[in-house]
Amino acid sequence: MLPNIDAANISYNLLKTAAGGGIAIGPVLLGAAQPVHILTPSATVRRIVNMTALTVADANAAR
């Protein structure tokens, strides 16, 4: 849990950079009744496909 959106964004970018060639999936808002998958306007096609797959997995897990 991070104190504000700026801290969360900095942490996300640091982890994405530290992972090297890995694929970043997220951000996902936690703590709500249901998970919230967030896409920014700069999202690539690959990120949209990955987030869609994550959303489907979450929906199937809820059944």
HELIX and SHEET records of a PDB file:
HELIX    1   1 ILE A    5  ALA A   18  1                                  14    
HELIX    2   2 VAL A   45  ALA A   61  1                                  17    
SHEET    1   A 2 VAL A  28  LEU A  29  0                                        
SHEET    2   A 2 VAL A  36  HIS A  37 -1                                        
END                                                                             
